[in-house]
Amino acid sequence: MLCQENQDPAPQLNAFHIYARSNNRESFEIKPEVLWHIFSNYLFFIHRAFSVHIHAFSMMPNHFHLL
């Protein structure tokens, strides 16, 4: 049997579409500029801490999408 201990397995590439909507389709209670700042800080942290690749982020008045 051949020893393959120096070979890394191929990385698994998974894509997720994450989204959330506010209750009753109401707008978020936080101003969009402040909410954008909060989201961007968290997404930067998640990217750096867990090596997550964020492909797209879209924020609307009452929901968001993250790929």
C-alpha positions in Angstrom: 0.0 0.0 0.0 1.3 3.5 -0.9 1.5 6.1 1.9 -0.1 9.3 0.9 0.4 11.3 4.1 2.0 14.3 2.4 -1.0 14.8 0.0 -3.8 17.1 1.1 -7.3 16.0 0.1 -9.0 18.3 -2.4 -10.8 21.1 -0.7 -14.5 20.9 -0.6 -16.2 23.9 -2.2 -19.6 24.7 -0.8 -21.8 27.7 -1.6 -24.6 28.8 0.7 -27.3 31.4 0.1 -28.2 32.9 3.5 -31.0 35.3 3.8 -33.3 36.7 6.5 -36.3 38.9 6.5 -37.8 41.1 9.2 -41.1 40.3 10.9 -44.2 41.2 8.9 -42.0 42.7 6.1 -41.3 45.7 8.2 -38.2 47.8 7.6 -35.2 47.2 10.0 -35.4 49.6 13.0 -31.7 50.6 12.5 -30.8 53.2 9.9 -29.4 51.5 6.7 -26.0 53.2 7.1 -25.6 51.9 10.6 -26.8 48.5 9.7 -24.4 48.3 6.8 -21.5 49.2 9.1 -22.5 46.5 11.6 -22.9 43.8 8.8 -19.6 44.8 7.2 -17.7 44.5 10.5 -19.2 41.1 11.3 -18.6 39.8 7.7 -15.0 41.0 7.9 -14.5 39.2 11.2 -16.1 36.0 9.9 -13.9 36.1 6.8 -10.7 36.6 8.8 -11.5 34.3 11.7 -12.9 31.3 9.7 -11.4 31.8 6.2 -14.9 32.1 4.8 -15.1 33.5 1.3 -17.9 36.0 1.0 -19.0 36.3 -2.7 -21.8 38.8 -2.4 -23.8 40.7 0.2 -27.0 42.6 -0.5 -29.0 44.5 2.0 -32.6 45.8 1.4 -34.8 47.8 3.8 -36.3 44.7 5.3 -34.1 41.7 4.4 -30.6 40.7 3.3 -28.9 38.1 1.1 -25.4 36.6 1.6 -23.5 34.3 -0.7 
